[in-house]
Amino acid sequence: MRAHRIAFSDAAMADILEQFDWDADKAGRTLAKRWEAGVTATLLQIAKRPGVGSPCEFGAEELGDTRRIRRRISQISDL
């Protein structure tokens, strides 16, 4: 099965980089790298199986297809 492509807006990339920098500054690079690994693993999972996760119930119509995936830092291997 072919994986789907995920495209990021400039704002999304800026948010990811800003979160990494904030985590590194406040909690250290080890935690920031673990968070980055978790984001990467989640995005790869979504690319392979776009329907993964539980549907969210938001009132806004444009968020109707939003899903959530539970991740724990302990599930991410240390770098």
MMTF fields as JSON, N, C-alpha, C and O atoms, coordinates in Angstrom:
{
  "mmtfVersion": "1.0.0",
  "mmtfProducer": "UNKNOWN",
  "numBonds": 315,
  "numAtoms": 316,
  "numGroups": 79,
  "numChains": 1,
  "numModels": 1,
  "chainsPerModel": [1],
  "groupsPerChain": [79],
  "chainIdList": ["A"],
  "bondAtomList": [4, 2, 8, 6, 12, 10, 16, 14, 20, 18, 24, 22, 28, 26, 32, 30, 36, 34, 40, 38, 44, 42, 48, 46, 52, 50, 56, 54, 60, 58, 64, 62, 68, 66, 72, 70, 76, 74, 80, 78, 84, 82, 88, 86, 92, 90, 96, 94, 100, 98, 104, 102, 108, 106, 112, 110, 116, 114, 120, 118, 124, 122, 128, 126, 132, 130, 136, 134, 140, 138, 144, 142, 148, 146, 152, 150, 156, 154, 160, 158, 164, 162, 168, 166, 172, 170, 176, 174, 180, 178, 184, 182, 188, 186, 192, 190, 196, 194, 200, 198, 204, 202, 208, 206, 212, 210, 216, 214, 220, 218, 224, 222, 228, 226, 232, 230, 236, 234, 240, 238, 244, 242, 248, 246, 252, 250, 256, 254, 260, 258, 264, 262, 268, 266, 272, 270, 276, 274, 280, 278, 284, 282, 288, 286, 292, 290, 296, 294, 300, 298, 304, 302, 308, 306, 312, 310],
  "bondOrderList": [1, 1, 1, 1, 1, 1, 1, 1, 1, 1, 1, 1, 1, 1, 1, 1, 1, 1, 1, 1, 1, 1, 1, 1, 1, 1, 1, 1, 1, 1, 1, 1, 1, 1, 1, 1, 1, 1, 1, 1, 1, 1, 1, 1, 1, 1, 1, 1, 1, 1, 1, 1, 1, 1, 1, 1, 1, 1, 1, 1, 1, 1, 1, 1, 1, 1, 1, 1, 1, 1, 1, 1, 1, 1, 1, 1, 1, 1],
  "groupList": [{"groupName": "MET", "atomNameList": ["N", "CA", "C", "O"], "elementList": ["N", "C", "C", "O"], "formalChargeList": [0, 0, 0, 0], "bondAtomList": [1, 0, 2, 1, 3, 2], "bondOrderList": [1, 1, 2], "singleLetterCode": "M", "chemCompType": "L-PEPTIDE LINKING"}, {"groupName": "ARG", "atomNameList": ["N", "CA", "C", "O"], "elementList": ["N", "C", "C", "O"], "formalChargeList": [0, 0, 0, 0], "bondAtomList": [1, 0, 2, 1, 3, 2], "bondOrderList": [1, 1, 2], "singleLetterCode": "R", "chemCompType": "L-PEPTIDE LINKING"}, {"groupName": "ALA", "atomNameList": ["N", "CA", "C", "O"], "elementList": ["N", "C", "C", "O"], "formalChargeList": [0, 0, 0, 0], "bondAtomList": [1, 0, 2, 1, 3, 2], "bondOrderList": [1, 1, 2], "singleLetterCode": "A", "chemCompType": "L-PEPTIDE LINKING"}, {"groupName": "HIS", "atomNameList": ["N", "CA", "C", "O"], "elementList": ["N", "C", "C", "O"], "formalChargeList": [0, 0, 0, 0], "bondAtomList": [1, 0, 2, 1, 3, 2], "bondOrderList": [1, 1, 2], "singleLetterCode": "H", "chemCompType": "L-PEPTIDE LINKING"}, {"groupName": "ILE", "atomNameList": ["N", "CA", "C", "O"], "elementList": ["N", "C", "C", "O"], "formalChargeList": [0, 0, 0, 0], "bondAtomList": [1, 0, 2, 1, 3, 2], "bondOrderList": [1, 1, 2], "singleLetterCode": "I", "chemCompType": "L-PEPTIDE LINKING"}, {"groupName": "PHE", "atomNameList": ["N", "CA", "C", "O"], "elementList": ["N", "C", "C", "O"], "formalChargeList": [0, 0, 0, 0], "bondAtomList": [1, 0, 2, 1, 3, 2], "bondOrderList": [1, 1, 2], "singleLetterCode": "F", "chemCompType": "L-PEPTIDE LINKING"}, {"groupName": "SER", "atomNameList": ["N", "CA", "C", "O"], "elementList": ["N", "C", "C", "O"], "formalChargeList": [0, 0, 0, 0], "bondAtomList": [1, 0, 2, 1, 3, 2], "bondOrderList": [1, 1, 2], "singleLetterCode": "S", "chemCompType": "L-PEPTIDE LINKING"}, {"groupName": "ASP", "atomNameList": ["N", "CA", "C", "O"], "elementList": ["N", "C", "C", "O"], "formalChargeList": [0, 0, 0, 0], "bondAtomList": [1, 0, 2, 1, 3, 2], "bondOrderList": [1, 1, 2], "singleLetterCode": "D", "chemCompType": "L-PEPTIDE LINKING"}, {"groupName": "LEU", "atomNameList": ["N", "CA", "C", "O"], "elementList": ["N", "C", "C", "O"], "formalChargeList": [0, 0, 0, 0], "bondAtomList": [1, 0, 2, 1, 3, 2], "bondOrderList": [1, 1, 2], "singleLetterCode": "L", "chemCompType": "L-PEPTIDE LINKING"}, {"groupName": "GLU", "atomNameList": ["N", "CA", "C", "O"], "elementList": ["N", "C", "C", "O"], "formalChargeList": [0, 0, 0, 0], "bondAtomList": [1, 0, 2, 1, 3, 2], "bondOrderList": [1, 1, 2], "singleLetterCode": "E", "chemCompType": "L-PEPTIDE LINKING"}, {"groupName": "GLN", "atomNameList": ["N", "CA", "C", "O"], "elementList": ["N", "C", "C", "O"], "formalChargeList": [0, 0, 0, 0], "bondAtomList": [1, 0, 2, 1, 3, 2], "bondOrderList": [1, 1, 2], "singleLetterCode": "Q", "chemCompType": "L-PEPTIDE LINKING"}, {"groupName": "TRP", "atomNameList": ["N", "CA", "C", "O"], "elementList": ["N", "C", "C", "O"], "formalChargeList": [0, 0, 0, 0], "bondAtomList": [1, 0, 2, 1, 3, 2], "bondOrderList": [1, 1, 2], "singleLetterCode": "W", "chemCompType": "L-PEPTIDE LINKING"}, {"groupName": "LYS", "atomNameList": ["N", "CA", "C", "O"], "elementList": ["N", "C", "C", "O"], "formalChargeList": [0, 0, 0, 0], "bondAtomList": [1, 0, 2, 1, 3, 2], "bondOrderList": [1, 1, 2], "singleLetterCode": "K", "chemCompType": "L-PEPTIDE LINKING"}, {"groupName": "GLY", "atomNameList": ["N", "CA", "C", "O"], "elementList": ["N", "C", "C", "O"], "formalChargeList": [0, 0, 0, 0], "bondAtomList": [1, 0, 2, 1, 3, 2], "bondOrderList": [1, 1, 2], "singleLetterCode": "G", "chemCompType": "PEPTIDE LINKING"}, {"groupName": "THR", "atomNameList": ["N", "CA", "C", "O"], "elementList": ["N", "C", "C", "O"], "formalChargeList": [0, 0, 0, 0], "bondAtomList": [1, 0, 2, 1, 3, 2], "bondOrderList": [1, 1, 2], "singleLetterCode": "T", "chemCompType": "L-PEPTIDE LINKING"}, {"groupName": "VAL", "atomNameList": ["N", "CA", "C", "O"], "elementList": ["N", "C", "C", "O"], "formalChargeList": [0, 0, 0, 0], "bondAtomList": [1, 0, 2, 1, 3, 2], "bondOrderList": [1, 1, 2], "singleLetterCode": "V", "chemCompType": "L-PEPTIDE LINKING"}, {"groupName": "PRO", "atomNameList": ["N", "CA", "C", "O"], "elementList": ["N", "C", "C", "O"], "formalChargeList": [0, 0, 0, 0], "bondAtomList": [1, 0, 2, 1, 3, 2], "bondOrderList": [1, 1, 2], "singleLetterCode": "P", "chemCompType": "L-PEPTIDE LINKING"}, {"groupName": "CYS", "atomNameList": ["N", "CA", "C", "O"], "elementList": ["N", "C", "C", "O"], "formalChargeList": [0, 0, 0, 0], "bondAtomList": [1, 0, 2, 1, 3, 2], "bondOrderList": [1, 1, 2], "singleLetterCode": "C", "chemCompType": "L-PEPTIDE LINKING"}],
  "groupTypeList": [0, 1, 2, 3, 1, 4, 2, 5, 6, 7, 2, 2, 0, 2, 7, 4, 8, 9, 10, 5, 7, 11, 7, 2, 7, 12, 2, 13, 1, 14, 8, 2, 12, 1, 11, 9, 2, 13, 15, 14, 2, 14, 8, 8, 10, 4, 2, 12, 1, 16, 13, 15, 13, 6, 16, 17, 9, 5, 13, 2, 9, 9, 8, 13, 7, 14, 1, 1, 4, 1, 1, 1, 4, 6, 10, 4, 6, 7, 8],
  "groupIdList": [1, 2, 3, 4, 5, 6, 7, 8, 9, 10, 11, 12, 13, 14, 15, 16, 17, 18, 19, 20, 21, 22, 23, 24, 25, 26, 27, 28, 29, 30, 31, 32, 33, 34, 35, 36, 37, 38, 39, 40, 41, 42, 43, 44, 45, 46, 47, 48, 49, 50, 51, 52, 53, 54, 55, 56, 57, 58, 59, 60, 61, 62, 63, 64, 65, 66, 67, 68, 69, 70, 71, 72, 73, 74, 75, 76, 77, 78, 79],
  "secStructList": [7, 7, 7, 7, 7, 7, 7, 7, 7, 2, 2, 2, 2, 2, 2, 2, 2, 2, 2, 2, 2, 2, 2, 2, 2, 2, 2, 7, 2, 2, 2, 2, 2, 2, 2, 2, 2, 2, 2, 2, 2, 2, 2, 2, 2, 2, 2, 2, 7, 6, 6, 7, 1, 3, 3, 7, 7, 7, 1, 1, 4, 4, 4, 6, 6, 7, 3, 3, 7, 7, 7, 7, 4, 4, 4, 1, 7, 7, 7],
  "xCoordList": [0.845, 0.0, 0.895, 1.888, 0.545, 1.315, 0.926, -0.255, 1.942, 1.679, 1.188, 1.578, 0.348, -0.14, 0.928, 1.859, 0.786, 1.713, 1.119, -0.082, 1.97, 1.541, 2.237, 3.459, 1.478, 2.027, 1.843, 0.813, 2.85, 2.818, 2.775, 3.484, 1.947, 1.959, 3.179, 3.767, 3.55, 4.661, 4.362, 5.257, 3.107, 2.718, 2.868, 3.31, 2.507, 2.646, 4.115, 4.472, 4.965, 6.399, 6.961, 7.752, 6.55, 7.015, 6.574, 7.346, 5.347, 4.849, 5.67, 6.02, 5.973, 6.753, 8.148, 8.626, 8.802, 10.149, 10.143, 11.043, 9.13, 9.02, 8.811, 9.395, 7.984, 7.755, 9.032, 9.342, 9.781, 11.049, 11.991, 12.581, 12.13, 13.019, 12.577, 13.41, 11.262, 10.746, 11.055, 11.54, 10.774, 11.066, 12.55, 12.927, 13.392, 14.84, 15.289, 16.134, 14.729, 15.093, 14.597, 15.33, 13.365, 12.752, 13.083, 13.224, 13.209, 13.362, 14.591, 14.881, 15.305, 16.52, 16.326, 15.213, 17.448, 17.408, 16.955, 16.375, 17.209, 16.793, 15.279, 14.772, 14.561, 13.1, 12.634, 11.716, 13.256, 12.86, 13.039, 12.198, 14.114, 14.34, 13.329, 12.888, 12.961, 11.932, 10.59, 9.862, 10.267, 9.029, 9.061, 8.077, 10.189, 10.328, 10.168, 9.528, 10.747, 10.601, 9.137, 8.668, 8.422, 7.001, 6.171, 5.274, 6.467, 5.764, 6.03, 5.11, 7.293, 7.663, 6.963, 6.415, 6.976, 6.329, 4.829, 4.25, 4.211, 2.776, 2.457, 1.498, 3.251, 3.019, 3.224, 2.481, 4.221, 4.426, 3.246, 2.821, 2.72, 1.558, 0.344, -0.402, 0.153, -0.969, -0.803, -1.778, 0.425, 0.671, 0.361, -0.153, 0.675, 0.419, -1.057, -1.593, -1.71, -3.113, -3.883, -4.076, -4.325, -4.976, -6.207, -6.553, -6.861, -8.058, -7.778, -8.714, -6.506, -6.152, -6.605, -6.664, -6.915, -7.286, -8.789, -9.58, -9.149, -10.563, -11.052, -10.338, -12.248, -12.791, -13.022, -13.45, -12.732, -13.008, -14.383, -14.847, -15.018, -16.341, -16.261, -16.543, -15.87, -15.805, -17.065, -17.669, -17.455, -18.626, -18.384, -19.315, -17.138, -16.812, -16.805, -16.133, -17.552, -17.694, -16.354, -16.126, -15.466, -14.178, -13.253, -12.241, -13.581, -12.791, -13.446, -13.055, -14.427, -15.211, -14.428, -14.822, -13.322, -12.529, -11.333, -10.466, -11.278, -10.15, -10.182, -11.235, -9.008, -8.87, -7.771, -6.954, -7.759, -6.713, -6.073, -6.711, -4.796, -4.027, -3.34, -2.652, -3.518, -2.887, -1.451, -1.195, -0.536, 0.878, 1.405, 1.01, 2.283, 2.96, 4.442, 4.998, 5.071, 6.516, 7.243, 8.24, 6.762, 7.433, 7.389, 8.168, 6.487, 6.411, 7.501, 7.744, 8.146, 9.169, 10.527, 10.838, 11.324, 12.635, 13.552, 13.483, 14.4, 15.381, 16.375, 16.719, 16.828, 17.802, 19.195, 20.157],
  "yCoordList": [-1.173, 0.0, 1.243, 1.3, 2.211, 3.434, 4.425, 4.622, 5.045, 6.042, 7.335, 7.671, 8.037, 9.33, 10.385, 10.17, 11.5, 12.617, 13.596, 13.867, 14.116, 15.137, 16.436, 16.466, 17.493, 18.808, 19.729, 19.691, 20.55, 21.472, 22.91, 23.281, 23.701, 25.137, 25.747, 25.139, 26.946, 27.643, 27.858, 27.755, 28.157, 28.383, 27.108, 27.163, 25.959, 24.688, 24.39, 23.981, 24.592, 24.352, 25.286, 24.868, 26.544, 27.507, 27.086, 27.213, 26.588, 26.125, 24.948, 24.906, 23.999, 22.823, 23.242, 22.796, 24.098, 24.554, 25.384, 25.262, 26.223, 27.045, 26.17, 26.436, 25.134, 24.236, 23.503, 23.362, 23.031, 22.356, 23.294, 22.907, 24.526, 25.496, 25.79, 25.883, 25.939, 26.226, 25.064, 25.272, 23.839, 22.658, 22.565, 22.291, 22.791, 22.714, 23.75, 23.465, 24.95, 26.025, 25.752, 25.97, 25.279, 25.092, 23.752, 23.674, 22.698, 21.355, 20.6, 19.501, 21.179, 20.539, 19.88, 19.543, 19.711, 19.154, 17.697, 17.251, 16.948, 15.542, 15.438, 14.665, 16.213, 16.189, 16.714, 16.154, 17.78, 18.348, 17.324, 17.234, 16.561, 15.531, 14.395, 13.84, 14.048, 13.018, 13.502, 12.737, 14.768, 15.337, 15.319, 14.947, 15.72, 15.727, 14.313, 14.127, 13.323, 11.93, 11.495, 10.758, 11.948, 11.625, 12.248, 11.606, 13.496, 14.172, 13.441, 13.189, 13.101, 12.394, 11.043, 10.698, 10.275, 8.957, 9.076, 8.266, 10.077, 10.28, 10.648, 10.133, 11.533, 11.93, 10.765, 10.626, 9.93, 8.745, 7.786, 7.19, 7.64, 6.778, 7.318, 6.55, 8.621, 9.24, 9.073, 8.812, 9.221, 9.07, 7.648, 7.446, 6.67, 5.271, 4.911, 4.148, 5.464, 5.129, 6.408, 6.719, 7.151, 8.447, 8.392, 9.401, 7.268, 7.173, 6.784, 6.555, 6.702, 6.283, 7.337, 8.526, 6.897, 7.815, 7.932, 7.525, 8.493, 8.691, 10.017, 11.018, 10.04, 11.305, 12.288, 11.902, 13.553, 14.615, 15.197, 15.138, 15.746, 16.343, 17.84, 18.305, 18.583, 20.03, 20.631, 20.039, 21.787, 22.455, 23.068, 23.205, 23.437, 24.08, 23.057, 22.029, 23.346, 22.418, 22.107, 20.975, 23.104, 22.9, 21.941, 21.503, 21.615, 20.668, 19.292, 18.454, 19.062, 17.832, 16.547, 15.505, 16.594, 15.385, 15.25, 14.405, 16.069, 16.039, 14.771, 14.355, 14.166, 12.968, 13.205, 14.113, 12.383, 12.512, 11.148, 10.1, 11.211, 10.004, 10.244, 11.25, 9.347, 9.474, 8.979, 7.883, 9.77, 9.405, 9.717, 10.7, 8.881, 9.137, 9.275, 8.565, 10.192, 10.378, 9.06, 8.772, 8.26, 6.994, 6.009, 5.056, 6.224, 5.344, 5.663, 4.881, 6.796, 7.234, 6.815, 7.087, 6.165, 5.714, 6.906, 7.904, 6.798, 7.846, 7.933, 6.929, 9.15, 9.353, 9.429, 9.598],
  "zCoordList": [0.0, 0.0, 0.0, 0.726, -0.799, -0.936, 0.164, 0.45, 0.774, 1.813, 1.17, 0.052, 1.871, 1.413, 1.666, 2.442, 1.017, 1.173, 2.184, 2.171, 3.051, 4.008, 3.631, 3.484, 3.477, 3.152, 4.356, 5.03, 4.612, 5.744, 5.25, 4.314, 5.883, 5.595, 6.284, 7.179, 5.858, 6.509, 7.992, 8.831, 8.31, 9.71, 10.532, 11.68, 9.959, 10.683, 10.956, 12.061, 9.959, 10.154, 11.22, 12.066, 11.176, 12.175, 13.575, 14.526, 13.717, 15.019, 15.541, 16.72, 14.667, 15.073, 15.522, 16.565, 14.74, 15.092, 16.372, 17.202, 16.526, 17.735, 18.977, 20.028, 18.86, 19.996, 20.373, 21.556, 19.365, 19.633, 20.386, 21.395, 19.897, 20.545, 21.972, 22.873, 22.186, 23.528, 24.464, 25.577, 24.014, 24.837, 25.158, 26.298, 24.158, 24.368, 25.386, 26.235, 25.306, 26.225, 27.643, 28.608, 27.775, 29.095, 29.745, 30.966, 28.942, 29.519, 29.016, 29.488, 28.071, 27.573, 26.213, 25.81, 25.524, 24.169, 24.147, 23.157, 25.22, 25.235, 25.107, 24.294, 25.907, 25.821, 24.47, 23.87, 23.99, 22.698, 21.579, 20.685, 21.619, 20.599, 20.732, 19.725, 21.947, 22.143, 21.596, 20.964, 21.838, 21.307, 19.783, 19.143, 19.202, 17.746, 17.177, 16.142, 17.852, 17.416, 17.481, 16.614, 18.499, 18.623, 17.519, 16.971, 17.191, 16.093, 14.784, 14.006, 14.547, 13.315, 13.229, 12.182, 14.318, 14.325, 14.069, 13.345, 14.659, 14.473, 13.031, 12.456, 12.445, 11.056, 10.097, 9.125, 10.359, 9.521, 9.64, 8.651, 10.855, 11.073, 10.311, 9.703, 10.346, 9.632, 8.123, 7.418, 7.626, 6.186, 5.724, 4.624, 6.564, 6.212, 6.344, 5.539, 7.364, 7.641, 7.971, 9.146, 6.96, 7.195, 8.099, 8.714, 8.195, 9.03, 10.465, 11.231, 10.854, 12.2, 13.218, 12.907, 14.404, 15.469, 15.652, 14.801, 16.774, 17.108, 16.548, 16.623, 15.992, 15.492, 16.646, 17.734, 16.384, 17.352, 17.046, 15.907, 18.04, 17.855, 18.126, 19.231, 17.091, 17.193, 16.586, 15.693, 17.06, 16.517, 15.143, 14.35, 14.859, 13.586, 12.452, 12.535, 11.406, 10.28, 9.612, 9.184, 9.518, 8.848, 9.606, 9.057, 10.84, 11.633, 11.699, 12.511, 10.857, 10.894, 10.696, 11.22, 9.951, 9.699, 10.64, 10.418, 11.683, 12.61, 13.458, 13.939, 13.63, 14.458, 15.486, 15.336, 16.529, 17.549, 17.785, 17.683, 18.1, 18.41, 19.741, 19.915, 20.66, 21.971, 21.883, 21.385, 22.357, 22.399, 23.792, 24.419, 24.251, 25.525, 25.243, 24.405, 25.948, 25.786, 26.04, 25.378, 26.981, 27.308, 26.141, 26.116, 25.168, 24.005, 22.985, 22.066, 23.147, 22.21, 22.761, 23.92, 21.948, 22.428, 22.662, 21.943, 23.659, 23.937, 22.791, 22.166, 22.528, 21.451, 22.016, 21.266]
}
